[in-house]
Amino acid sequence: MKKIAVLLTLLTLVSLALSACVRKPYACADPMGCISVGNGASIQIATLLTMSGPDKAYGIDAVRGVEIAIADKKQVFGHSVQLIKADDLCTEAGGKNGATQLAAKPDIVSVIGTTCSSAAVPAAEILSKANMELISPSSTAPSLTDPATHQPGFLRSIYNDKAQGKAVAEFAFNVLGTHRMVTVHDGTAYPKQLQQAACDSFKQLGGECILQFDLSSGTPILDELKAVAPQNPDVIYFPLYTEDGVALMKAIPQAGLRDPALISSDGLLSTDFLQKAGTATEGMYLSGPADVKESTSFVDKYKARYGEAPIASYHLQGYDAAMMLFAAIEKVAIASSSGDNSISIPRQALREALYGTRGLQGLSGLLSCSPTGDCAQPNIDIFQVVDQAFKPIYP
């Protein structure tokens, strides 16, 4: 009887020891919930970028950067990555509809987008409420990261247009020696806020914004340009998108202006704009992401995969947004149980890890995120169209 009691005690101790060696299933305690990724399943991320319409080159270019990042990374915390694509149409309605569709898919970890700031405004709110992040490679409007209007899930791997507007104003005033500026915008977030940032800086330097024209007013732009011509504007700044940019380029020669300097920004920094606007673009200026010397290996990957050189300027920011997300996932992911590779990704911890990004070397530059999601350094160049190509000339 005594031997049986001893044997039972030993069996109990062995059982307890074995139990201690078995990892208990992870119980999610994250306030925003967790994404479960099963054994052998893929981590799902999404893009919400412009894939159709006149501005599709910018979104397609950024998506390609994300796809190359996925190919380079191969696996994240032992899992492959599945990319789900949605189209923001470069409009407020497109951003709202696309974000609503993605927010209804609880297995999506985070979203890389949008292309256009007008689409980012509703998308950031919708995805933030769904406990997802929206990391933009190209939405530069200052309001998106302004503390008064910032949505908690929004970050970007591109600069803030406060810096871009300042760069444009300094170039126009200090380098070109212009003093009377006309700006043209379409009333949406990116063009409106960027031209305002440029005007504010231009005035501080001693210049004058004699007209800030809103295309959405319904007044023909040619009539406005003819009316302002007697005031001799010496620079026209139009941070527009492709369709409006091409139309403006056609109107300017008919307005009776005295050969003003023409400046635009990254909304027109694509080969698509050059092809559609033609030789009228020769000599004009555009601001945009600094001309980073891209590695030959990256350009080769791009050409091999897509059969052409990069078509716009956001592939590097798309790549960096993806890599920033992958780094954050690897920082917070938790193995769910022993015996397989299933994991849980706690959502609030992931968001905190993204905002905690510091000194991450991206292809476009160093990434360090502010409390409201500005992660990129304000590295901005001024380009000039020379022989139908963008040549960096300043600084």
C-alpha positions as CSV (number, residue, x, y, z in Angstrom):
1,M,0.0,0.0,0.0
2,K,2.9,2.3,0.9
3,K,4.6,1.5,-2.4
4,I,1.4,2.3,-4.4
5,A,1.1,5.7,-2.6
6,V,4.8,6.5,-3.5
7,L,4.2,5.5,-7.1
8,L,1.1,7.7,-7.3
9,T,3.0,10.6,-5.9
10,L,5.8,10.1,-8.5
11,L,3.3,9.9,-11.3
12,T,1.7,13.1,-10.1
13,L,5.0,14.9,-10.0
14,V,5.9,13.7,-13.5
15,S,2.5,14.8,-14.8
16,L,3.0,18.3,-13.3
17,A,6.5,18.6,-14.8
18,L,5.3,17.6,-18.2
19,S,2.4,20.1,-17.9
20,A,4.9,22.8,-17.1
21,C,6.8,22.1,-20.3
22,V,3.7,22.5,-22.5
23,R,3.0,26.1,-23.5
24,K,-0.5,27.1,-22.8
25,P,-2.4,28.6,-25.7
26,Y,-2.0,32.4,-25.9
27,A,-5.0,34.3,-24.5
28,C,-5.3,37.7,-26.1
29,A,-5.4,40.5,-23.5
30,D,-4.7,43.3,-26.0
31,P,-7.3,46.1,-25.6
32,M,-7.7,46.3,-29.4
33,G,-7.8,42.6,-30.0
34,C,-5.5,40.2,-31.8
35,I,-5.1,38.8,-35.3
36,S,-4.8,35.0,-35.3
37,V,-2.6,33.5,-38.0
38,G,-2.9,29.7,-38.1
39,N,-0.3,27.1,-38.7
40,G,0.9,27.5,-42.2
41,A,-1.4,30.4,-43.0
42,S,-0.3,33.7,-44.5
43,I,-0.2,37.1,-42.7
44,Q,-2.7,39.3,-44.6
45,I,-1.9,42.9,-45.4
46,A,-3.7,45.2,-47.8
47,T,-3.0,48.2,-50.1
48,L,-5.5,50.9,-50.7
49,L,-3.9,52.8,-53.6
50,T,-5.0,54.4,-56.9
51,M,-5.1,51.5,-59.4
52,S,-7.3,53.1,-62.1
53,G,-8.1,56.4,-63.7
54,P,-5.7,59.2,-64.8
55,D,-3.5,59.1,-61.6
56,K,-3.1,55.3,-61.5
57,A,0.7,55.5,-62.2
58,Y,1.3,56.8,-58.7
59,G,-0.7,54.0,-57.0
60,I,0.6,51.2,-59.2
61,D,4.2,52.4,-58.6
62,A,3.7,52.2,-54.8
63,V,2.0,48.8,-55.0
64,R,5.0,47.5,-56.9
65,G,7.3,48.7,-54.1
66,V,5.1,46.8,-51.6
67,E,5.3,43.7,-53.8
68,I,9.1,43.9,-54.1
69,A,9.3,44.3,-50.3
70,I,7.2,41.1,-49.8
71,A,9.4,39.2,-52.2
72,D,12.6,40.5,-50.5
73,K,11.3,39.6,-47.0
74,K,9.9,36.2,-48.0
75,Q,8.6,35.5,-44.5
76,V,7.5,37.5,-41.5
77,F,7.7,35.6,-38.2
78,G,7.8,32.3,-40.0
79,H,4.8,33.1,-42.2
80,S,4.3,34.1,-45.9
81,V,2.6,37.4,-46.6
82,Q,-0.6,37.7,-48.7
83,L,-1.4,41.0,-50.3
84,I,-5.0,42.2,-50.8
85,K,-5.5,45.1,-53.1
86,A,-8.2,47.8,-53.1
87,D,-8.5,50.9,-55.3
88,D,-8.8,54.4,-53.6
89,L,-9.6,56.0,-57.0
90,C,-7.7,59.1,-55.8
91,T,-11.1,60.4,-54.4
92,E,-12.8,60.9,-51.1
93,A,-15.5,58.4,-52.1
94,G,-13.0,55.9,-53.3
95,G,-11.1,56.1,-50.0
96,K,-14.3,55.7,-48.0
97,N,-15.5,52.7,-50.0
98,G,-12.2,51.0,-50.2
99,A,-11.5,51.4,-46.4
100,T,-15.0,50.1,-45.6
101,Q,-14.4,47.0,-47.6
102,L,-11.0,46.4,-46.0
103,A,-12.3,47.1,-42.5
104,A,-14.8,44.3,-42.9
105,K,-12.0,41.8,-43.2
106,P,-10.8,41.1,-39.6
107,D,-7.8,39.0,-40.7
108,I,-6.1,42.0,-42.4
109,V,-3.3,43.3,-40.2
110,S,-2.8,46.8,-41.6
111,V,-3.3,48.7,-44.8
112,I,-0.7,50.6,-46.9
113,G,-2.3,53.6,-48.5
114,T,-3.8,55.9,-49.7
115,T,-2.3,57.4,-52.8
116,C,-4.2,60.7,-52.5
117,S,-4.8,62.8,-49.4
118,S,-8.4,63.3,-50.3
119,A,-8.9,59.5,-50.0
120,A,-6.8,59.3,-46.8
121,V,-9.1,61.6,-44.9
122,P,-12.1,59.2,-44.7
123,A,-10.0,56.0,-44.9
124,A,-7.9,56.9,-41.9
125,E,-11.0,57.4,-39.8
126,I,-12.7,54.2,-40.9
127,L,-9.6,52.0,-40.5
128,S,-8.6,53.6,-37.2
129,K,-12.1,52.7,-35.8
130,A,-11.5,49.1,-37.1
131,N,-8.3,49.0,-35.0
132,M,-6.2,48.9,-38.2
133,E,-3.4,51.1,-39.4
134,L,-3.2,53.1,-42.6
135,I,0.4,53.7,-43.6
136,S,0.6,56.1,-46.6
137,P,3.5,56.2,-49.1
138,S,2.2,59.4,-50.7
139,S,-0.6,61.2,-48.8
140,T,1.2,64.4,-47.8
141,A,-1.5,66.8,-46.7
142,P,-0.6,68.5,-43.4
143,S,-4.0,67.9,-41.8
144,L,-3.5,64.2,-41.8
145,T,-0.8,64.4,-39.1
146,D,-2.0,67.7,-37.4
147,P,-2.7,66.9,-33.7
148,A,-6.2,68.5,-34.1
149,T,-7.3,66.2,-36.9
150,H,-5.0,63.2,-36.9
151,Q,-6.6,59.8,-36.8
152,P,-4.8,57.4,-34.4
153,G,-4.2,54.7,-37.0
154,F,-2.6,57.0,-39.6
155,L,1.1,57.1,-40.3
156,R,3.1,57.9,-43.5
157,S,6.5,57.1,-45.0
158,I,6.4,60.3,-47.1
159,Y,7.1,63.8,-45.9
160,N,4.6,66.4,-44.6
161,D,3.6,69.1,-47.2
162,K,4.5,71.9,-44.8
163,A,8.1,71.0,-45.7
164,Q,7.3,70.7,-49.4
165,G,5.5,74.0,-49.6
166,K,8.4,75.7,-47.9
167,A,10.9,74.2,-50.3
168,V,8.8,75.4,-53.3
169,A,8.6,78.9,-51.9
170,E,12.3,79.1,-51.2
171,F,13.1,77.9,-54.7
172,A,10.7,80.3,-56.3
173,F,11.8,83.4,-54.3
174,N,15.5,82.8,-53.6
175,V,16.6,80.9,-56.7
176,L,14.2,82.0,-59.4
177,G,13.9,85.5,-58.0
178,T,10.1,85.6,-58.5
179,H,7.8,87.8,-56.3
180,R,4.2,87.5,-57.6
181,M,2.7,84.0,-57.3
182,V,-0.5,82.6,-58.7
183,T,-1.5,79.2,-57.3
184,V,-4.1,76.7,-58.7
185,H,-5.7,73.9,-56.7
186,D,-8.8,71.7,-57.0
187,G,-10.2,72.2,-53.6
188,T,-9.2,68.7,-52.3
189,A,-6.8,68.1,-49.4
190,Y,-3.5,67.7,-51.1
191,P,-3.5,70.5,-53.6
192,K,-5.3,73.0,-51.4
193,Q,-3.2,72.5,-48.3
194,L,0.1,72.3,-50.3
195,Q,-0.5,75.6,-52.2
196,Q,-1.4,77.2,-48.9
197,A,1.8,76.1,-47.3
198,A,3.7,77.5,-50.3
199,C,1.9,80.8,-50.2
200,D,2.5,81.1,-46.4
201,S,6.2,80.6,-46.8
202,F,6.4,82.8,-50.0
203,K,4.8,85.7,-48.1
204,Q,7.2,85.3,-45.2
205,L,10.0,85.6,-47.6
206,G,8.6,88.9,-49.0
207,G,6.6,87.6,-52.0
208,E,2.9,88.0,-52.7
209,C,0.3,85.4,-53.7
210,I,-1.9,87.5,-56.0
211,L,-4.4,84.8,-56.8
212,Q,-5.2,81.4,-55.2
213,F,-7.6,79.8,-57.7
214,D,-9.8,76.9,-56.9
215,L,-10.8,74.8,-60.0
216,S,-13.8,73.5,-58.2
217,S,-15.4,77.0,-58.2
218,G,-16.6,76.4,-61.7
219,T,-15.0,79.5,-63.2
220,P,-13.0,78.7,-66.3
221,I,-9.3,78.8,-65.4
222,L,-8.5,80.6,-68.7
223,D,-10.8,83.5,-67.7
224,E,-9.0,83.8,-64.3
225,L,-5.5,83.7,-65.9
226,K,-6.5,86.4,-68.4
227,A,-7.9,88.5,-65.6
228,V,-4.7,88.3,-63.5
229,A,-2.3,88.7,-66.5
230,P,-2.1,92.5,-66.1
231,Q,-0.7,92.1,-62.6
232,N,2.3,90.3,-64.2
233,P,2.5,87.1,-62.1
234,D,6.0,85.7,-62.5
235,V,5.4,82.2,-61.1
236,I,2.4,79.9,-61.4
237,Y,2.3,77.1,-58.8
238,F,-0.1,74.3,-59.5
239,P,0.2,71.1,-57.3
240,L,-2.5,69.3,-59.2
241,Y,-3.1,65.7,-60.4
242,T,-2.7,64.5,-64.0
243,E,-6.0,65.5,-65.7
244,D,-6.1,69.0,-64.3
245,G,-2.4,69.5,-64.7
246,V,-2.6,68.7,-68.4
247,A,-5.6,71.0,-68.9
248,L,-3.8,73.9,-67.2
249,M,-0.7,73.4,-69.3
250,K,-2.9,73.9,-72.4
251,A,-4.6,77.0,-70.9
252,I,-1.4,78.9,-69.9
253,P,-0.2,79.8,-73.4
254,Q,-3.6,81.3,-74.3
255,A,-3.8,83.6,-71.2
256,G,-1.5,86.4,-72.4
257,L,1.0,85.9,-69.5
258,R,4.6,87.1,-69.7
259,D,6.4,83.7,-69.6
260,P,6.0,83.0,-65.9
261,A,7.9,80.2,-64.2
262,L,5.8,77.0,-64.0
263,I,6.1,74.9,-60.8
264,S,4.2,71.8,-59.8
265,S,4.8,69.1,-57.3
266,D,4.8,65.3,-56.8
267,G,1.2,65.0,-58.0
268,L,2.6,65.4,-61.5
269,L,5.9,63.8,-61.0
270,S,5.3,60.8,-63.4
271,T,6.2,59.8,-66.9
272,D,2.4,59.6,-67.6
273,F,2.1,63.4,-67.1
274,L,5.0,64.1,-69.4
275,Q,3.5,61.9,-72.1
276,K,0.1,63.5,-71.9
277,A,1.2,67.1,-71.6
278,G,3.9,66.8,-74.2
279,T,6.7,69.2,-75.0
280,A,4.9,72.1,-73.2
281,T,6.4,70.7,-70.0
282,E,10.0,71.3,-71.1
283,G,11.7,73.6,-68.7
284,M,9.0,73.5,-66.0
285,Y,9.9,72.7,-62.3
286,L,8.4,70.1,-59.9
287,S,9.0,69.4,-56.3
288,G,9.1,65.8,-55.0
289,P,10.9,63.1,-53.0
290,A,14.6,63.6,-53.1
291,D,16.5,61.9,-55.8
292,V,17.8,59.0,-53.8
293,K,20.4,57.0,-55.5
294,E,18.5,53.7,-55.9
295,S,20.5,50.5,-55.7
296,T,21.1,48.8,-59.0
297,S,19.7,45.6,-57.6
298,F,16.3,47.2,-56.7
299,V,15.9,48.8,-60.1
300,D,16.8,45.5,-61.7
301,K,14.2,43.7,-59.6
302,Y,11.6,46.3,-60.7
303,K,12.5,46.0,-64.4
304,A,12.6,42.2,-64.3
305,R,9.3,42.0,-62.5
306,Y,7.3,44.7,-64.4
307,G,9.2,45.0,-67.7
308,E,9.9,48.7,-67.3
309,A,11.7,51.2,-65.1
310,P,9.9,52.8,-62.2
311,I,6.9,54.8,-63.5
312,A,6.5,57.3,-60.7
313,S,8.2,58.4,-57.5
314,Y,6.5,56.3,-54.7
315,H,7.9,52.8,-55.1
316,L,10.6,53.5,-52.5
317,Q,8.0,54.8,-50.0
318,G,5.8,51.8,-50.7
319,Y,8.7,49.5,-50.0
320,D,9.6,51.3,-46.8
321,A,6.0,51.3,-45.5
322,A,5.9,47.6,-46.0
323,M,9.2,47.0,-44.3
324,M,8.2,49.3,-41.4
325,L,5.1,47.2,-40.9
326,F,7.0,43.9,-41.1
327,A,9.5,45.1,-38.5
328,A,6.6,46.0,-36.1
329,I,4.9,42.6,-36.6
330,E,8.1,40.8,-35.8
331,K,8.5,42.9,-32.7
332,V,5.1,42.1,-31.2
333,A,3.9,38.7,-32.6
334,I,3.4,35.9,-30.1
335,A,3.6,32.2,-30.8
336,S,0.2,30.9,-29.9
337,S,1.0,27.3,-29.0
338,S,3.7,24.7,-29.2
339,G,4.0,22.2,-32.0
340,D,3.2,24.5,-34.9
341,N,3.8,28.0,-36.1
342,S,0.5,29.6,-35.4
343,I,0.8,33.2,-34.0
344,S,-1.2,36.1,-32.6
345,I,-0.6,39.7,-33.4
346,P,-1.9,42.1,-30.7
347,R,-3.3,45.1,-32.4
348,Q,-2.6,47.9,-29.9
349,A,1.0,46.5,-29.4
350,L,1.4,46.6,-33.1
351,R,0.3,50.2,-33.4
352,E,2.6,51.2,-30.5
353,A,5.5,49.4,-32.3
354,L,4.8,51.3,-35.5
355,Y,4.8,54.7,-33.7
356,G,7.9,53.5,-31.9
357,T,9.8,53.2,-35.2
358,R,13.2,54.9,-34.7
359,G,16.2,55.1,-37.0
360,L,14.9,52.5,-39.5
361,Q,16.9,52.8,-42.6
362,G,14.6,52.7,-45.6
363,L,15.3,52.9,-49.3
364,S,13.9,56.5,-49.3
365,G,15.8,57.6,-46.2
366,L,15.7,57.2,-42.4
367,L,12.3,56.5,-40.8
368,S,11.5,57.8,-37.3
369,C,7.9,58.3,-36.4
370,S,6.4,61.3,-34.6
371,P,3.5,61.0,-32.2
372,T,1.1,61.8,-35.0
373,G,2.6,59.5,-37.6
374,D,5.1,61.6,-39.6
375,C,7.9,59.0,-40.1
376,A,9.9,60.4,-43.1
377,Q,12.6,63.0,-43.1
378,P,11.7,66.1,-45.2
379,N,14.0,65.2,-48.1
380,I,12.7,67.2,-51.0
381,D,14.3,68.1,-54.3
382,I,13.2,70.4,-57.1
383,F,13.3,68.8,-60.5
384,Q,13.3,70.4,-64.0
385,V,11.9,68.8,-67.1
386,V,14.9,68.4,-69.5
387,D,14.5,66.4,-72.7
388,Q,11.3,64.9,-71.3
389,A,12.9,63.6,-68.1
390,F,13.0,64.8,-64.5
391,K,16.4,66.2,-63.7
392,P,17.1,67.1,-60.0
393,I,18.5,70.7,-59.8
394,Y,17.9,72.0,-56.2
395,P,19.1,72.0,-53.5
